Amino acid sequence: LAEKSRTVPDARLVDIEGPSALVDLMGRTSSDTSRYLLGAMKSKDARLSQEVEKRFFMFEAIPLVPDEIMPQAVRTLPSAIVIQALQGASPEIQRKVIMGFPEQARTGLVTALRAGRAEPEAVQDARRQVVAKFQELGRQGRIDLKQISDAWQAPAKAS
């Protein structure tokens, strides 16, 4: 019995092969690679694809997030993390995130964004924290990450 119990997988081992590990891995790849992986998953394993898409969020998909959700995500993060995450982001992403803050805070955020220069590793870490906040909202059922994922993938299908 003792020998058998050593090979019984625990939650940590099961998750290594599950959707959460794929979501984490895909979050560290480029947008094009993530789109490719999602498409390949849909054609090979629809159930796994559904489970991944319920948890998956890319920083580049921020413009697709409903306006009423933005404050719930960005206001709970330290403003320094938000500013770092926005370094080098598209104007569309920057605008969407900044509009999630109260009007009085926006000027300060824009000023800090223009003045700030973060290292690429710090920017990527900050973006992972922002993405993690959206994923947390998805787990709580406050945002439909599958719907955002479908909309995010749509431009790739059109081309």
Backbone as JSON Lines, residues from 0, in Angstrom:
{"i":0,"aa":"L","n":[0.82,-1.19,0.0],"ca":[0.0,0.0,0.0],"c":[0.87,1.26,0.0]}
{"i":1,"aa":"A","n":[1.93,1.22,0.79],"ca":[2.84,2.37,0.84],"c":[3.47,2.6,-0.52]}
{"i":2,"aa":"E","n":[3.86,1.53,-1.19],"ca":[4.46,1.65,-2.53],"c":[3.47,2.23,-3.52]}
{"i":3,"aa":"K","n":[2.22,1.79,-3.49],"ca":[1.19,2.3,-4.41],"c":[0.89,3.77,-4.14]}
{"i":4,"aa":"S","n":[0.9,4.17,-2.89],"ca":[0.57,5.56,-2.55],"c":[1.61,6.55,-3.08]}
{"i":5,"aa":"R","n":[2.8,6.07,-3.33],"ca":[3.83,6.96,-3.89],"c":[3.55,7.34,-5.34]}
{"i":6,"aa":"T","n":[2.78,6.53,-6.03],"ca":[2.51,6.81,-7.44],"c":[1.13,7.42,-7.67]}
{"i":7,"aa":"V","n":[0.35,7.61,-6.61],"ca":[-0.95,8.25,-6.75],"c":[-0.71,9.73,-7.01]}
{"i":8,"aa":"P","n":[-1.22,10.25,-8.11],"ca":[-0.98,11.66,-8.41],"c":[-1.74,12.58,-7.45]}
{"i":9,"aa":"D","n":[-1.08,13.64,-7.04],"ca":[-1.76,14.64,-6.23],"c":[-2.18,15.79,-7.14]}
{"i":10,"aa":"A","n":[-2.81,16.82,-6.58],"ca":[-3.31,17.93,-7.39],"c":[-2.19,18.62,-8.16]}
{"i":11,"aa":"R","n":[-1.02,18.68,-7.56],"ca":[0.11,19.35,-8.22],"c":[0.52,18.59,-9.48]}
{"i":12,"aa":"L","n":[0.58,17.27,-9.4],"ca":[0.98,16.48,-10.56],"c":[-0.1,16.44,-11.63]}
{"i":13,"aa":"V","n":[-1.34,16.32,-11.24],"ca":[-2.43,16.29,-12.2],"c":[-2.49,17.59,-12.97]}
{"i":14,"aa":"D","n":[-2.31,18.7,-12.28],"ca":[-2.38,20.0,-12.93],"c":[-1.24,20.23,-13.92]}
{"i":15,"aa":"I","n":[-0.12,19.56,-13.73],"ca":[1.01,19.73,-14.64],"c":[0.61,19.33,-16.05]}
{"i":16,"aa":"E","n":[-0.24,18.32,-16.17],"ca":[-0.65,17.86,-17.48],"c":[-1.99,18.44,-17.91]}
{"i":17,"aa":"G","n":[-2.59,19.29,-17.1],"ca":[-3.92,19.79,-17.38],"c":[-3.94,21.15,-18.05]}
{"i":18,"aa":"P","n":[-5.13,21.69,-18.18],"ca":[-5.34,22.96,-18.87],"c":[-4.58,24.13,-18.24]}
{"i":19,"aa":"S","n":[-4.44,24.14,-16.92],"ca":[-3.76,25.27,-16.27],"c":[-2.31,25.39,-16.73]}
{"i":20,"aa":"A","n":[-1.65,24.27,-16.88],"ca":[-0.27,24.29,-17.35],"c":[-0.19,24.81,-18.79]}
{"i":21,"aa":"L","n":[-1.14,24.4,-19.62],"ca":[-1.17,24.89,-21.0],"c":[-1.44,26.39,-21.05]}
{"i":22,"aa":"V","n":[-2.35,26.85,-20.21],"ca":[-2.66,28.28,-20.16],"c":[-1.41,29.06,-19.76]}
{"i":23,"aa":"D","n":[-0.69,28.57,-18.76],"ca":[0.53,29.24,-18.32],"c":[1.57,29.26,-19.44]}
{"i":24,"aa":"L","n":[1.76,28.15,-20.09],"ca":[2.73,28.06,-21.18],"c":[2.34,28.99,-22.34]}
{"i":25,"aa":"M","n":[1.07,28.98,-22.7],"ca":[0.61,29.83,-23.8],"c":[0.72,31.3,-23.46]}
{"i":26,"aa":"G","n":[0.58,31.63,-22.19],"ca":[0.71,33.02,-21.76],"c":[2.12,33.55,-21.9]}
{"i":27,"aa":"R","n":[3.06,32.66,-22.06],"ca":[4.47,33.07,-22.2],"c":[4.94,33.07,-23.65]}
{"i":28,"aa":"T","n":[4.02,32.78,-24.57],"ca":[4.37,32.76,-25.99],"c":[3.85,34.01,-26.68]}
{"i":29,"aa":"S","n":[4.18,34.14,-27.93],"ca":[3.68,35.28,-28.71],"c":[2.21,35.1,-29.03]}
{"i":30,"aa":"S","n":[1.58,36.17,-29.45],"ca":[0.16,36.12,-29.82],"c":[-0.07,35.13,-30.96]}
{"i":31,"aa":"D","n":[0.8,35.18,-31.96],"ca":[0.65,34.28,-33.11],"c":[0.77,32.82,-32.69]}
{"i":32,"aa":"T","n":[1.73,32.53,-31.82],"ca":[1.91,31.15,-31.35],"c":[0.69,30.7,-30.55]}
{"i":33,"aa":"S","n":[0.18,31.57,-29.7],"ca":[-1.01,31.23,-28.91],"c":[-2.21,30.97,-29.81]}
{"i":34,"aa":"R","n":[-2.4,31.79,-30.82],"ca":[-3.5,31.58,-31.76],"c":[-3.35,30.23,-32.48]}
{"i":35,"aa":"Y","n":[-2.13,29.93,-32.89],"ca":[-1.86,28.66,-33.57],"c":[-2.18,27.49,-32.64]}
{"i":36,"aa":"L","n":[-1.71,27.56,-31.39],"ca":[-1.93,26.48,-30.44],"c":[-3.42,26.29,-30.16]}
{"i":37,"aa":"L","n":[-4.15,27.39,-30.0],"ca":[-5.6,27.28,-29.77],"c":[-6.3,26.63,-30.96]}
{"i":38,"aa":"G","n":[-5.91,27.04,-32.17],"ca":[-6.5,26.46,-33.37],"c":[-6.2,24.97,-33.48]}
{"i":39,"aa":"A","n":[-4.96,24.6,-33.2],"ca":[-4.58,23.19,-33.26],"c":[-5.33,22.39,-32.21]}
{"i":40,"aa":"M","n":[-5.48,22.95,-31.03],"ca":[-6.2,22.28,-29.96],"c":[-7.66,22.05,-30.34]}
{"i":41,"aa":"K","n":[-8.27,23.06,-30.96],"ca":[-9.68,22.94,-31.36],"c":[-9.87,21.78,-32.34]}
{"i":42,"aa":"S","n":[-8.91,21.6,-33.23],"ca":[-9.07,20.54,-34.22],"c":[-8.71,19.16,-33.67]}
{"i":43,"aa":"K","n":[-7.89,19.1,-32.65],"ca":[-7.44,17.81,-32.11],"c":[-8.22,17.36,-30.88]}
{"i":44,"aa":"D","n":[-8.54,18.3,-29.99],"ca":[-9.18,17.94,-28.72],"c":[-10.1,19.09,-28.29]}
{"i":45,"aa":"A","n":[-11.33,19.02,-28.72],"ca":[-12.28,20.11,-28.46],"c":[-12.52,20.31,-26.97]}
{"i":46,"aa":"R","n":[-12.56,19.23,-26.21],"ca":[-12.81,19.36,-24.76],"c":[-11.66,20.09,-24.07]}
{"i":47,"aa":"L","n":[-10.44,19.71,-24.4],"ca":[-9.28,20.4,-23.83],"c":[-9.27,21.86,-24.26]}
{"i":48,"aa":"S","n":[-9.59,22.11,-25.52],"ca":[-9.64,23.47,-26.03],"c":[-10.63,24.31,-25.22]}
{"i":49,"aa":"Q","n":[-11.81,23.76,-24.94],"ca":[-12.82,24.47,-24.15],"c":[-12.29,24.8,-22.76]}
{"i":50,"aa":"E","n":[-11.63,23.84,-22.13],"ca":[-11.1,24.04,-20.78],"c":[-9.99,25.1,-20.77]}
{"i":51,"aa":"V","n":[-9.16,25.09,-21.79],"ca":[-8.08,26.08,-21.89],"c":[-8.67,27.47,-22.12]}
{"i":52,"aa":"E","n":[-9.6,27.57,-23.04],"ca":[-10.16,28.88,-23.37],"c":[-10.96,29.5,-22.23]}
{"i":53,"aa":"K","n":[-11.49,28.68,-21.33],"ca":[-12.18,29.22,-20.16],"c":[-11.2,29.89,-19.19]}
{"i":54,"aa":"R","n":[-9.91,29.55,-19.32],"ca":[-8.89,30.07,-18.4],"c":[-7.9,31.02,-19.07]}
{"i":55,"aa":"F","n":[-7.86,31.02,-20.39],"ca":[-6.81,31.71,-21.15],"c":[-7.15,33.18,-21.38]}
{"i":56,"aa":"F","n":[-6.13,34.02,-21.23],"ca":[-6.28,35.44,-21.54],"c":[-4.92,35.97,-21.98]}
{"i":57,"aa":"M","n":[-4.92,36.73,-23.05],"ca":[-3.69,37.36,-23.54],"c":[-3.76,38.86,-23.27]}
{"i":58,"aa":"F","n":[-2.64,39.44,-22.92],"ca":[-2.57,40.88,-22.66],"c":[-3.1,41.66,-23.86]}
{"i":59,"aa":"E","n":[-2.83,41.17,-25.07],"ca":[-3.25,41.86,-26.29],"c":[-4.77,41.87,-26.47]}
{"i":60,"aa":"A","n":[-5.48,41.05,-25.68],"ca":[-6.94,40.98,-25.78],"c":[-7.63,42.02,-24.9]}
{"i":61,"aa":"I","n":[-6.89,42.84,-24.19],"ca":[-7.48,43.84,-23.3],"c":[-8.52,44.72,-24.0]}
{"i":62,"aa":"P","n":[-8.29,45.17,-25.23],"ca":[-9.33,46.0,-25.87],"c":[-10.69,45.31,-26.01]}
{"i":63,"aa":"L","n":[-10.73,43.99,-25.92],"ca":[-11.98,43.24,-26.07],"c":[-12.72,43.06,-24.74]}
{"i":64,"aa":"V","n":[-12.1,43.46,-23.65],"ca":[-12.72,43.32,-22.32],"c":[-13.84,44.36,-22.19]}
{"i":65,"aa":"P","n":[-15.0,43.94,-21.7],"ca":[-16.08,44.91,-21.5],"c":[-15.65,46.05,-20.57]}
{"i":66,"aa":"D","n":[-16.1,47.26,-20.88],"ca":[-15.71,48.45,-20.12],"c":[-16.0,48.32,-18.63]}
{"i":67,"aa":"E","n":[-17.12,47.68,-18.28],"ca":[-17.48,47.59,-16.87],"c":[-16.58,46.64,-16.08]}
{"i":68,"aa":"I","n":[-15.82,45.8,-16.76],"ca":[-14.92,44.85,-16.1],"c":[-13.54,45.48,-15.83]}
{"i":69,"aa":"M","n":[-13.13,46.41,-16.66],"ca":[-11.79,46.99,-16.54],"c":[-11.48,47.5,-15.13]}
{"i":70,"aa":"P","n":[-12.35,48.31,-14.52],"ca":[-12.02,48.79,-13.18],"c":[-11.82,47.66,-12.17]}
{"i":71,"aa":"Q","n":[-12.6,46.59,-12.29],"ca":[-12.47,45.47,-11.37],"c":[-11.09,44.83,-11.45]}
{"i":72,"aa":"A","n":[-10.49,44.88,-12.61],"ca":[-9.18,44.27,-12.81],"c":[-8.05,45.23,-12.47]}
{"i":73,"aa":"V","n":[-8.05,46.39,-13.09],"ca":[-6.87,47.25,-12.98],"c":[-6.79,48.04,-11.69]}
{"i":74,"aa":"R","n":[-7.91,48.35,-11.08],"ca":[-7.88,49.14,-9.84],"c":[-7.41,48.33,-8.65]}
{"i":75,"aa":"T","n":[-7.41,47.02,-8.77],"ca":[-6.96,46.18,-7.66],"c":[-5.46,45.9,-7.72]}
{"i":76,"aa":"L","n":[-4.82,46.33,-8.77],"ca":[-3.37,46.16,-8.92],"c":[-2.65,47.45,-8.51]}
{"i":77,"aa":"P","n":[-1.43,47.33,-8.02],"ca":[-0.66,48.55,-7.74],"c":[-0.45,49.35,-9.03]}
{"i":78,"aa":"S","n":[-0.57,50.66,-8.95],"ca":[-0.45,51.48,-10.16],"c":[0.92,51.33,-10.8]}
{"i":79,"aa":"A","n":[1.97,51.07,-10.03],"ca":[3.3,50.87,-10.6],"c":[3.33,49.64,-11.52]}
{"i":80,"aa":"I","n":[2.61,48.61,-11.15],"ca":[2.53,47.39,-11.98],"c":[1.78,47.71,-13.26]}
{"i":81,"aa":"V","n":[0.69,48.44,-13.15],"ca":[-0.1,48.8,-14.34],"c":[0.74,49.64,-15.29]}
{"i":82,"aa":"I","n":[1.46,50.62,-14.76],"ca":[2.31,51.48,-15.6],"c":[3.39,50.65,-16.29]}
{"i":83,"aa":"Q","n":[4.03,49.76,-15.56],"ca":[5.05,48.9,-16.17],"c":[4.44,48.05,-17.28]}
{"i":84,"aa":"A","n":[3.27,47.48,-17.03],"ca":[2.63,46.62,-18.02],"c":[2.3,47.38,-19.3]}
{"i":85,"aa":"L","n":[1.98,48.66,-19.16],"ca":[1.6,49.46,-20.33],"c":[2.78,49.97,-21.14]}
{"i":86,"aa":"Q","n":[3.99,49.85,-20.6],"ca":[5.17,50.29,-21.34],"c":[5.26,49.54,-22.66]}
{"i":87,"aa":"G","n":[5.27,50.27,-23.75],"ca":[5.41,49.67,-25.08],"c":[4.14,49.03,-25.62]}
{"i":88,"aa":"A","n":[3.05,49.1,-24.87],"ca":[1.78,48.53,-25.35],"c":[1.18,49.44,-26.41]}
{"i":89,"aa":"S","n":[0.26,48.91,-27.18],"ca":[-0.39,49.71,-28.21],"c":[-1.2,50.82,-27.56]}
{"i":90,"aa":"P","n":[-1.4,51.93,-28.28],"ca":[-2.23,53.02,-27.75],"c":[-3.64,52.55,-27.38]}
{"i":91,"aa":"E","n":[-4.16,51.59,-28.12],"ca":[-5.5,51.06,-27.85],"c":[-5.55,50.38,-26.48]}
{"i":92,"aa":"I","n":[-4.53,49.59,-26.16],"ca":[-4.47,48.93,-24.85],"c":[-4.27,49.97,-23.76]}
{"i":93,"aa":"Q","n":[-3.35,50.9,-23.99],"ca":[-3.09,51.93,-22.99],"c":[-4.37,52.72,-22.68]}
{"i":94,"aa":"R","n":[-5.08,53.12,-23.7],"ca":[-6.31,53.89,-23.53],"c":[-7.35,53.09,-22.74]}
{"i":95,"aa":"K","n":[-7.53,51.83,-23.11],"ca":[-8.54,50.98,-22.46],"c":[-8.24,50.83,-20.97]}
{"i":96,"aa":"V","n":[-6.99,50.57,-20.63],"ca":[-6.61,50.38,-19.22],"c":[-6.75,51.68,-18.44]}
{"i":97,"aa":"I","n":[-6.24,52.76,-19.0],"ca":[-6.3,54.05,-18.29],"c":[-7.73,54.49,-18.06]}
{"i":98,"aa":"M","n":[-8.61,54.2,-19.01],"ca":[-10.02,54.57,-18.84],"c":[-10.7,53.74,-17.74]}
{"i":99,"aa":"G","n":[-10.06,52.69,-17.29],"ca":[-10.59,51.88,-16.2],"c":[-10.37,52.51,-14.83]}
{"i":100,"aa":"F","n":[-9.6,53.6,-14.79],"ca":[-9.32,54.3,-13.54],"c":[-10.22,55.51,-13.39]}
{"i":101,"aa":"P","n":[-10.38,56.0,-12.16],"ca":[-11.16,57.22,-11.98],"c":[-10.54,58.39,-12.75]}
{"i":102,"aa":"E","n":[-11.36,59.31,-13.16],"ca":[-10.9,60.44,-13.97],"c":[-9.76,61.2,-13.32]}
{"i":103,"aa":"Q","n":[-9.82,61.38,-11.99],"ca":[-8.78,62.13,-11.29],"c":[-7.41,61.45,-11.37]}
{"i":104,"aa":"A","n":[-7.39,60.13,-11.49],"ca":[-6.13,59.38,-11.51],"c":[-5.52,59.28,-12.9]}
{"i":105,"aa":"R","n":[-6.3,59.5,-13.93],"ca":[-5.83,59.27,-15.3],"c":[-4.64,60.14,-15.69]}
{"i":106,"aa":"T","n":[-4.67,61.43,-15.34],"ca":[-3.58,62.33,-15.71],"c":[-2.27,61.85,-15.11]}
{"i":107,"aa":"G","n":[-2.32,61.46,-13.84],"ca":[-1.11,60.96,-13.18],"c":[-0.59,59.69,-13.82]}
{"i":108,"aa":"L","n":[-1.5,58.81,-14.22],"ca":[-1.09,57.58,-14.87],"c":[-0.43,57.85,-16.22]}
{"i":109,"aa":"V","n":[-1.03,58.75,-16.99],"ca":[-0.46,59.09,-18.3],"c":[0.92,59.71,-18.13]}
{"i":110,"aa":"T","n":[1.07,60.6,-17.16],"ca":[2.37,61.24,-16.9],"c":[3.4,60.19,-16.5]}
{"i":111,"aa":"A","n":[3.02,59.29,-15.6],"ca":[3.95,58.24,-15.18],"c":[4.3,57.3,-16.32]}
{"i":112,"aa":"L","n":[3.33,57.03,-17.18],"ca":[3.57,56.15,-18.33],"c":[4.58,56.79,-19.28]}
{"i":113,"aa":"R","n":[4.42,58.07,-19.54],"ca":[5.34,58.77,-20.45],"c":[6.74,58.88,-19.87]}
{"i":114,"aa":"A","n":[6.83,59.03,-18.55],"ca":[8.14,59.2,-17.89],"c":[8.84,57.88,-17.63]}
{"i":115,"aa":"G","n":[8.08,56.81,-17.5],"ca":[8.65,55.53,-17.09],"c":[9.35,54.79,-18.21]}
{"i":116,"aa":"R","n":[10.4,54.12,-17.82],"ca":[11.14,53.24,-18.73],"c":[11.53,51.99,-17.94]}
{"i":117,"aa":"A","n":[10.83,50.92,-18.17],"ca":[11.08,49.69,-17.45],"c":[11.87,48.71,-18.31]}
{"i":118,"aa":"E","n":[12.59,47.83,-17.65],"ca":[13.32,46.77,-18.34],"c":[12.31,45.8,-18.96]}
{"i":119,"aa":"P","n":[12.66,45.19,-20.09],"ca":[11.72,44.26,-20.75],"c":[11.23,43.13,-19.82]}
{"i":120,"aa":"E","n":[12.12,42.63,-18.97],"ca":[11.71,41.56,-18.05],"c":[10.67,42.06,-17.06]}
{"i":121,"aa":"A","n":[10.83,43.29,-16.58],"ca":[9.87,43.88,-15.64],"c":[8.53,44.11,-16.32]}
{"i":122,"aa":"V","n":[8.57,44.52,-17.58],"ca":[7.34,44.74,-18.34],"c":[6.6,43.41,-18.5]}
{"i":123,"aa":"Q","n":[7.31,42.36,-18.87],"ca":[6.67,41.05,-19.05],"c":[6.09,40.53,-17.74]}
{"i":124,"aa":"D","n":[6.82,40.72,-16.64],"ca":[6.32,40.29,-15.34],"c":[5.06,41.06,-14.96]}
{"i":125,"aa":"A","n":[5.06,42.36,-15.19],"ca":[3.88,43.19,-14.89],"c":[2.7,42.76,-15.76]}
{"i":126,"aa":"R","n":[2.95,42.45,-17.02],"ca":[1.87,42.0,-17.9],"c":[1.3,40.67,-17.43]}
{"i":127,"aa":"R","n":[2.16,39.78,-16.94],"ca":[1.67,38.5,-16.4],"c":[0.77,38.73,-15.19]}
{"i":128,"aa":"Q","n":[1.11,39.73,-14.38],"ca":[0.27,40.05,-13.22],"c":[-1.09,40.59,-13.65]}
{"i":129,"aa":"V","n":[-1.1,41.42,-14.69],"ca":[-2.36,41.95,-15.21],"c":[-3.2,40.8,-15.78]}
{"i":130,"aa":"V","n":[-2.57,39.94,-16.56],"ca":[-3.27,38.78,-17.13],"c":[-3.81,37.89,-16.02]}
{"i":131,"aa":"A","n":[-3.02,37.67,-14.98],"ca":[-3.47,36.84,-13.85],"c":[-4.71,37.41,-13.2]}
{"i":132,"aa":"K","n":[-4.82,38.74,-13.14],"ca":[-6.01,39.37,-12.56],"c":[-7.24,39.06,-13.4]}
{"i":133,"aa":"F","n":[-7.11,39.12,-14.74],"ca":[-8.24,38.79,-15.6],"c":[-8.59,37.3,-15.47]}
{"i":134,"aa":"Q","n":[-7.58,36.46,-15.36],"ca":[-7.83,35.03,-15.19],"c":[-8.55,34.77,-13.86]}
{"i":135,"aa":"E","n":[-8.19,35.49,-12.84],"ca":[-8.87,35.37,-11.54],"c":[-10.34,35.76,-11.67]}
{"i":136,"aa":"L","n":[-10.6,36.86,-12.38],"ca":[-11.99,37.28,-12.61],"c":[-12.75,36.21,-13.4]}
{"i":137,"aa":"G","n":[-12.07,35.54,-14.32],"ca":[-12.69,34.45,-15.07],"c":[-13.04,33.27,-14.17]}
{"i":138,"aa":"R","n":[-12.13,32.9,-13.27],"ca":[-12.41,31.81,-12.33],"c":[-13.59,32.15,-11.42]}
{"i":139,"aa":"Q","n":[-13.74,33.42,-11.1],"ca":[-14.83,33.87,-10.24],"c":[-16.15,34.0,-10.99]}
{"i":140,"aa":"G","n":[-16.12,33.83,-12.31],"ca":[-17.32,33.94,-13.12],"c":[-17.75,35.38,-13.4]}
{"i":141,"aa":"R","n":[-16.84,36.33,-13.21],"ca":[-17.18,37.73,-13.44],"c":[-16.89,38.19,-14.85]}
{"i":142,"aa":"I","n":[-16.15,37.35,-15.6],"ca":[-15.83,37.67,-16.98],"c":[-15.78,36.35,-17.76]}
{"i":143,"aa":"D","n":[-16.24,36.39,-19.0],"ca":[-16.26,35.2,-19.85],"c":[-15.0,35.21,-20.72]}
{"i":144,"aa":"L","n":[-13.97,34.52,-20.26],"ca":[-12.7,34.49,-21.01],"c":[-12.84,33.74,-22.32]}
{"i":145,"aa":"K","n":[-13.73,32.78,-22.4],"ca":[-13.95,32.04,-23.65],"c":[-14.47,32.98,-24.73]}
{"i":146,"aa":"Q","n":[-15.41,33.84,-24.36],"ca":[-15.96,34.8,-25.33],"c":[-14.87,35.76,-25.8]}
{"i":147,"aa":"I","n":[-14.03,36.23,-24.89],"ca":[-12.94,37.14,-25.26],"c":[-11.93,36.4,-26.13]}
{"i":148,"aa":"S","n":[-11.63,35.15,-25.79],"ca":[-10.7,34.35,-26.58],"c":[-11.22,34.17,-28.0]}
{"i":149,"aa":"D","n":[-12.51,33.88,-28.15],"ca":[-13.1,33.72,-29.49],"c":[-12.98,35.01,-30.28]}
{"i":150,"aa":"A","n":[-13.28,36.14,-29.66],"ca":[-13.19,37.43,-30.34],"c":[-11.75,37.76,-30.69]}
{"i":151,"aa":"W","n":[-10.82,37.4,-29.81],"ca":[-9.4,37.66,-30.04],"c":[-8.87,36.83,-31.2]}
{"i":152,"aa":"Q","n":[-9.38,35.61,-31.33],"ca":[-8.94,34.73,-32.42],"c":[-9.59,35.09,-33.75]}
{"i":153,"aa":"A","n":[-10.73,35.76,-33.73],"ca":[-11.47,36.07,-34.95],"c":[-10.65,36.8,-36.01]}
{"i":154,"aa":"P","n":[-9.83,37.8,-35.68],"ca":[-9.04,38.45,-36.73],"c":[-8.1,37.5,-37.45]}
{"i":155,"aa":"A","n":[-7.58,36.5,-36.72],"ca":[-6.69,35.54,-37.35],"c":[-7.44,34.67,-38.35]}
{"i":156,"aa":"K","n":[-8.71,34.35,-38.05],"ca":[-9.5,33.53,-38.96],"c":[-9.85,34.31,-40.22]}
{"i":157,"aa":"A","n":[-10.04,35.63,-40.09],"ca":[-10.42,36.46,-41.23],"c":[-9.28,36.64,-42.22]}
{"i":158,"aa":"S","n":[-8.05,36.53,-41.75],"ca":[-6.92,36.76,-42.66],"c":[-6.51,35.53,-43.42]}
